[in-house]
């Protein structure tokens, strides 16, 4: 009997040694939980949210305010008289006079883009799209078309303002308040390339701000493209007048021009910056035109190599003041003949064309800072722009 008791004690002791020590404060391990599979609708919603970006949200906000601009304009075309060369002989001219080319008028259709800037129907586009229009029709993304009228246009800046009369408030875009876009930030160009998709959602291209402050040469028709925004977002014919927006859906510029040898986009497009557009459309809305009757009283010429040598200048950049009208704003500011204007508002001046083009950014009453070279000294002068009389 005693051996049995000892054997039982040994067995109990062995079993107890195989148990792991456990603190009295440790909670027991919970049983495994069953995995809950979300419904298919929730999965689809999550995937949809994952596809959304700042770009898609900006497009969603901006697209309803982008329109297709369809215009009819009258163009005057010089038609060569087939008999002009024959009758150009002096012998025939004494009998029939000098024959001239005929000027004919023809109606042409033009298509571009634009965007609404107010719920009551003001629309911004390019002057080269609608500046000479005799009839304007705006097609909206929801399929409706409204007749528009030209409020005013400015050839120099290539900006035009159109008005439609909607039955209800329209979705519209706001201009950015930032003075300068960030080089490298995402931008979106919206519009109707080649007039392919009227009364439909606008086409969208995405890129970045490639550069700011780009100056293009003055065009043959007098358009002055200064301080432009450069972008690699694809801009094609028909996109002109559409908005260039940032990732917040704010308008930073009006798509206006491209550099291309083929006529298609190669990733070098240009937009008129928002701060300039705002000033232009405010004047167009108020006056129907832009007041460019500025007067300085300055008469200048380009600096040639001969002039540079005579005045001991290092290069030919700048404008030589040839004459100053007595009592003019330039006279009151202290300009003298033989001064060389080298900068305007802190921006270097290349030549007379550059100087005149930069004055187009100002209005009568504005004060403009100039730096001039006078007998080897650099002086700062400020002129208040006057207004031409008559």
C-alpha positions as CSV (number, residue, x, y, z in Angstrom):
1,X,0.0,0.0,0.0
2,X,2.8,2.4,0.8
3,X,4.5,1.7,-2.6
4,X,1.2,2.7,-4.4
5,X,1.1,6.1,-2.6
6,X,4.7,6.9,-3.5
7,X,4.1,6.0,-7.2
8,X,1.0,8.3,-7.3
9,X,3.0,11.2,-5.9
10,X,5.7,10.8,-8.5
11,X,3.2,10.8,-11.3
12,X,1.5,14.0,-10.0
13,X,4.8,15.7,-9.6
14,X,5.9,14.9,-13.1
15,X,2.7,16.2,-14.6
16,X,3.0,19.5,-12.8
17,X,6.6,20.1,-14.0
18,X,5.4,20.0,-17.6
19,X,3.1,23.0,-17.2
20,X,4.5,26.5,-18.1
21,X,4.6,29.1,-15.3
22,X,1.9,31.8,-15.7
23,X,1.5,35.0,-13.8
24,X,-1.7,35.5,-11.9
25,X,-2.1,38.9,-13.7
26,X,-1.9,37.6,-17.3
27,X,-5.3,37.4,-19.1
28,X,-6.2,34.2,-20.7
29,X,-5.6,34.0,-24.5
30,X,-8.8,35.0,-26.3
31,X,-10.3,32.5,-28.8
32,X,-9.5,33.3,-32.5
33,X,-12.0,35.7,-34.1
34,X,-13.8,35.0,-37.4
35,X,-12.6,37.2,-40.2
36,X,-15.4,39.5,-41.5
37,X,-15.4,39.9,-45.3
38,X,-16.7,43.4,-46.2
39,X,-19.6,43.6,-48.7
40,X,-18.8,44.0,-52.4
41,X,-20.2,47.5,-52.4
42,X,-17.8,48.6,-49.7
43,X,-14.9,47.2,-51.6
44,X,-15.8,49.0,-54.8
45,X,-16.2,52.3,-52.9
46,X,-12.8,51.9,-51.3
47,X,-11.2,51.1,-54.6
48,X,-12.9,54.2,-56.1
49,X,-11.6,56.4,-53.3
50,X,-8.1,55.1,-53.9
51,X,-8.2,56.1,-57.5
52,X,-9.1,59.7,-56.7
53,X,-6.2,62.3,-56.6
54,X,-5.9,66.0,-56.4
55,X,-5.9,66.0,-60.2
56,X,-9.2,64.1,-60.5
57,X,-10.8,66.3,-57.9
58,X,-9.7,69.5,-59.7
59,X,-11.0,68.2,-63.0
60,X,-14.3,67.3,-61.4
61,X,-14.7,70.8,-60.1
62,X,-13.5,72.7,-63.2
63,X,-14.9,70.7,-66.1
64,X,-18.6,71.9,-65.8
65,X,-17.4,75.6,-66.3
66,X,-15.4,74.9,-69.5
67,X,-17.2,75.7,-72.8
68,X,-16.6,75.3,-76.5
69,X,-16.6,78.6,-78.4
70,X,-17.9,78.5,-81.9
71,X,-17.7,81.7,-83.9
72,X,-18.4,83.1,-87.4
73,X,-16.2,86.0,-88.4
74,X,-15.8,88.0,-91.6
75,X,-12.3,88.1,-93.0
76,X,-11.1,90.6,-95.6
77,X,-8.9,88.9,-98.2
78,X,-6.8,90.5,-100.9
79,X,-7.4,88.7,-104.2
80,X,-4.8,89.1,-106.9
81,X,-6.2,90.3,-110.2
82,X,-5.0,87.8,-112.9
83,X,-4.7,90.7,-115.4
84,X,-2.7,92.9,-113.0
85,X,0.7,91.6,-114.2
86,X,-0.3,92.1,-117.9
87,X,-1.6,95.6,-117.4
88,X,1.4,96.6,-115.2
89,X,3.3,97.5,-118.4
90,X,3.6,101.3,-118.5
91,X,2.2,101.2,-122.1
92,X,-1.1,99.8,-120.9
93,X,-1.1,101.8,-117.6
94,X,-1.4,105.1,-119.6
95,X,-4.7,103.8,-121.1
96,X,-6.2,101.7,-118.4
97,X,-4.5,103.0,-115.2
98,X,-2.8,100.9,-112.6
99,X,-4.9,97.8,-111.7
100,X,-5.0,96.9,-108.0
101,X,-5.8,93.7,-106.2
102,X,-9.4,93.3,-105.2
103,X,-10.4,93.0,-101.5
104,X,-13.1,90.4,-100.9
105,X,-15.0,89.5,-97.7
106,X,-15.6,86.0,-96.7
107,X,-17.3,84.3,-93.7
108,X,-15.1,81.7,-91.9
109,X,-15.9,79.5,-88.9
110,X,-13.5,79.4,-85.9
111,X,-13.6,77.1,-82.9
112,X,-11.9,77.5,-79.6
113,X,-12.4,77.1,-75.9
114,X,-13.4,79.3,-73.0
115,X,-14.5,79.2,-69.3
116,X,-17.2,80.8,-67.2
117,X,-16.0,83.2,-64.5
118,X,-19.3,84.3,-63.0
119,X,-22.7,82.6,-62.4
120,X,-24.5,85.3,-64.5
121,X,-22.6,84.2,-67.6
122,X,-19.3,86.0,-68.3
123,X,-16.9,83.9,-70.3
124,X,-13.2,84.4,-70.9
125,X,-11.5,83.3,-74.1
126,X,-8.8,84.5,-76.5
127,X,-9.0,87.5,-78.8
128,X,-7.8,85.4,-81.7
129,X,-10.7,83.0,-81.1
130,X,-13.6,85.6,-80.8
131,X,-12.2,89.0,-81.3
132,X,-13.6,89.5,-84.8
133,X,-16.7,87.4,-84.3
134,X,-20.0,88.4,-85.9
135,X,-21.8,85.4,-84.3
136,X,-20.9,83.5,-81.2
137,X,-22.4,80.2,-79.8
138,X,-21.1,78.6,-76.6
139,X,-21.6,74.9,-76.1
140,X,-21.7,73.6,-72.5
141,X,-20.7,70.2,-71.1
142,X,-24.3,69.4,-70.3
143,X,-25.2,69.6,-74.0
144,X,-26.9,73.0,-74.1
145,X,-25.9,75.8,-76.4
146,X,-26.3,79.5,-75.7
147,X,-25.8,82.5,-77.9
148,X,-23.1,84.9,-76.8
149,X,-22.2,88.5,-77.4
150,X,-18.7,90.1,-77.4
151,X,-18.4,92.4,-74.4
152,X,-14.9,93.5,-75.3
153,X,-11.6,92.3,-76.6
154,X,-7.9,93.2,-76.3
155,X,-5.7,92.3,-79.2
156,X,-2.4,93.1,-77.4
157,X,-3.0,90.6,-74.5
158,X,-5.1,88.2,-76.7
159,X,-7.9,88.2,-74.2
160,X,-11.7,88.5,-75.0
161,X,-14.8,88.6,-72.8
162,X,-18.1,87.1,-73.8
163,X,-21.5,87.3,-72.1
164,X,-24.4,84.8,-72.3
165,X,-27.8,85.1,-70.6
166,X,-28.5,81.8,-68.8
167,X,-31.8,80.7,-67.3
168,X,-30.1,79.7,-64.1
169,X,-26.8,80.3,-62.4
170,X,-23.8,78.7,-64.2
171,X,-20.9,76.8,-62.6
172,X,-17.9,79.0,-62.8
173,X,-14.1,79.1,-62.1
174,X,-12.2,81.4,-59.8
175,X,-8.7,82.8,-60.5
176,X,-5.9,82.0,-58.1
177,X,-4.8,84.6,-55.7
178,X,-1.2,83.6,-55.8
179,X,0.9,86.1,-57.7
180,X,3.2,83.5,-59.2
181,X,2.6,79.8,-59.8
182,X,5.3,77.3,-58.6
183,X,7.6,75.9,-61.2
184,X,7.1,72.2,-61.2
185,X,3.6,72.2,-59.7
186,X,0.9,70.1,-61.4
187,X,-1.3,71.9,-63.8
188,X,-4.3,70.8,-65.9
189,X,-5.3,72.2,-69.4
190,X,-9.0,71.8,-70.3
191,X,-10.6,72.6,-73.6
192,X,-11.9,71.4,-76.9
193,X,-8.9,70.4,-79.1
194,X,-9.5,70.7,-82.9
195,X,-13.2,71.3,-82.2
196,X,-13.8,67.5,-82.0
197,X,-16.2,67.4,-79.0
198,X,-18.7,70.2,-78.8
199,X,-21.4,70.2,-76.1
200,X,-19.5,67.5,-74.2
201,X,-17.1,67.2,-71.3
202,X,-13.8,69.0,-72.1
203,X,-10.6,67.1,-72.9
204,X,-8.1,67.1,-70.1
205,X,-4.3,67.1,-70.3
206,X,-1.9,67.2,-67.4
207,X,1.6,68.5,-67.0
208,X,3.6,70.9,-64.8
209,X,4.6,74.5,-64.8
210,X,7.7,74.4,-66.9
211,X,8.7,78.0,-66.4
212,X,7.3,81.4,-65.6
213,X,8.0,84.9,-66.9
214,X,8.5,83.7,-70.5
215,X,8.6,86.5,-73.1
216,X,7.7,85.7,-76.7
217,X,8.4,87.9,-79.7
218,X,5.7,90.4,-80.7
219,X,3.5,88.7,-83.3
220,X,2.8,90.1,-86.7
221,X,-0.7,91.0,-85.7
222,X,0.4,93.0,-82.7
223,X,-0.1,90.5,-79.9
224,X,2.3,90.9,-77.0
225,X,3.0,87.7,-75.1
226,X,5.0,88.8,-72.0
227,X,5.5,87.1,-68.6
228,X,3.8,83.9,-69.9
229,X,3.4,80.6,-68.1
230,X,5.1,77.8,-69.9
231,X,3.7,74.3,-69.5
232,X,4.2,70.8,-70.9
233,X,0.5,70.0,-70.6
234,X,-0.6,69.3,-74.2
235,X,-2.3,72.3,-75.8
236,X,-3.5,71.9,-79.4
237,X,-5.4,74.1,-81.8
238,X,-8.9,74.5,-80.3
239,X,-7.6,74.5,-76.8
240,X,-7.0,78.3,-77.1
241,X,-9.0,80.2,-74.6
242,X,-9.4,77.3,-72.2
243,X,-8.3,77.4,-68.6
244,X,-5.0,76.2,-67.1
245,X,-5.8,75.2,-63.6
246,X,-3.8,74.1,-60.6
247,X,-4.4,71.1,-58.4
248,X,-6.9,73.2,-56.3
249,X,-9.0,73.8,-59.4
250,X,-8.1,77.5,-59.6
251,X,-7.3,79.2,-62.9
252,X,-3.7,80.2,-63.1
253,X,-3.7,81.1,-66.8
254,X,-5.5,81.2,-70.1
255,X,-4.1,78.7,-72.7
256,X,-3.1,80.8,-75.6
257,X,-0.1,79.7,-77.7
258,X,2.2,76.8,-78.5
259,X,5.6,76.4,-80.0
260,X,5.5,73.8,-82.7
261,X,7.0,73.1,-86.1
262,X,4.3,70.6,-87.0
263,X,1.2,72.4,-85.7
264,X,0.6,69.9,-83.0
265,X,1.7,69.9,-79.3
266,X,5.3,69.1,-78.5
267,X,5.0,70.0,-74.9
268,X,5.8,73.7,-75.1
269,X,2.7,75.6,-74.5
270,X,2.0,79.1,-73.0
271,X,-0.7,80.7,-71.0
272,X,-1.5,84.3,-70.1
273,X,-1.1,84.5,-66.3
274,X,-4.1,85.0,-64.1
275,X,-3.1,88.3,-62.6
276,X,-2.9,89.9,-66.0
277,X,-6.1,88.3,-67.2
278,X,-8.0,89.6,-64.1
279,X,-7.0,93.2,-64.9
280,X,-7.8,92.9,-68.6
281,X,-11.3,91.5,-68.0
282,X,-12.1,94.0,-65.3
283,X,-11.5,96.8,-67.9
284,X,-13.4,94.9,-70.6
285,X,-16.3,94.4,-68.3
286,X,-16.3,98.1,-67.3
287,X,-15.3,99.9,-70.4
288,X,-15.5,97.4,-73.2
289,X,-11.9,98.0,-74.0
290,X,-8.5,98.4,-72.5
291,X,-7.2,102.0,-72.0
292,X,-3.8,102.1,-73.7
293,X,-3.7,105.8,-74.3
294,X,-0.6,106.1,-72.2
295,X,1.9,109.0,-72.7
296,X,5.4,109.4,-71.3
297,X,6.9,112.1,-73.5
298,X,9.9,110.0,-74.3
299,X,11.3,109.5,-77.7
300,X,13.8,106.7,-78.0
301,X,15.8,104.5,-80.3
302,X,17.7,101.2,-80.1
303,X,21.3,101.3,-78.8
304,X,23.5,100.4,-81.8
305,X,27.1,99.4,-81.6
306,X,28.1,102.9,-82.7
307,X,26.0,104.5,-80.0
308,X,27.4,102.1,-77.4
309,X,31.0,103.1,-78.4
310,X,30.2,106.8,-78.3
311,X,28.6,106.5,-74.8
312,X,31.2,104.0,-73.6
313,X,28.6,101.3,-72.9
314,X,29.5,97.7,-72.3
315,X,26.8,96.4,-74.6
316,X,23.9,97.4,-76.9
317,X,21.0,96.5,-74.5
318,X,18.6,99.3,-73.6
319,X,16.9,102.3,-75.1
320,X,18.6,105.6,-75.9
321,X,16.5,108.6,-75.0
322,X,16.6,110.8,-78.1
323,X,14.3,113.5,-76.9
324,X,12.0,114.5,-74.0
325,X,8.9,116.6,-74.4
326,X,8.9,119.7,-72.2
327,X,6.4,119.4,-69.3
328,X,5.8,115.7,-70.0
329,X,5.7,113.0,-67.4
330,X,9.2,112.0,-68.5
331,X,10.4,115.6,-68.1
332,X,8.9,115.8,-64.6
333,X,10.6,112.5,-63.7
334,X,14.0,113.9,-64.6
335,X,14.8,112.1,-67.9
336,X,17.3,113.8,-70.2
337,X,18.4,113.2,-73.8
338,X,21.2,110.6,-74.1
339,X,20.0,108.7,-71.0
340,X,20.0,105.0,-71.6
341,X,17.0,103.1,-70.1
342,X,18.3,99.7,-69.0
343,X,15.4,98.4,-66.8
344,X,11.7,98.8,-66.2
345,X,10.2,97.8,-62.9
346,X,13.4,95.9,-62.2
347,X,13.2,93.9,-65.4
348,X,16.0,94.5,-68.0
349,X,15.0,96.2,-71.2
350,X,16.5,94.7,-74.4
351,X,15.5,97.3,-77.0
352,X,12.8,99.8,-77.9
353,X,10.3,97.1,-78.9
354,X,10.8,95.5,-75.6
355,X,10.3,98.8,-73.7
356,X,7.1,99.6,-75.6
357,X,5.7,96.1,-75.1
358,X,6.3,96.3,-71.3
359,X,4.5,99.6,-71.1
360,X,1.4,97.8,-72.4
361,X,1.1,96.2,-68.9
362,X,0.5,99.6,-67.4
363,X,-2.2,102.2,-67.5
364,X,-2.4,106.0,-67.3
365,X,-1.8,107.0,-63.7
366,X,0.5,104.1,-62.9
367,X,3.9,104.9,-61.5
368,X,6.8,103.0,-63.2
369,X,10.4,102.6,-61.9
370,X,13.2,102.9,-64.4
371,X,16.9,102.6,-64.2
372,X,19.0,104.7,-66.6
373,X,22.7,105.1,-67.4
374,X,23.8,108.7,-67.5
375,X,27.5,109.5,-68.1
376,X,28.6,106.2,-66.6
377,X,26.3,106.5,-63.5
378,X,23.3,104.4,-62.8
379,X,20.2,106.4,-61.7
380,X,16.7,105.4,-60.5
381,X,13.9,107.5,-61.9
382,X,10.1,107.1,-61.4
383,X,7.6,108.3,-64.0
384,X,3.9,108.6,-63.7
385,X,2.3,107.5,-67.0
386,X,0.1,110.2,-68.5
387,X,-2.8,110.0,-71.0
388,X,-2.7,111.1,-74.6
389,X,-5.0,113.9,-75.4
390,X,-7.3,113.8,-78.4
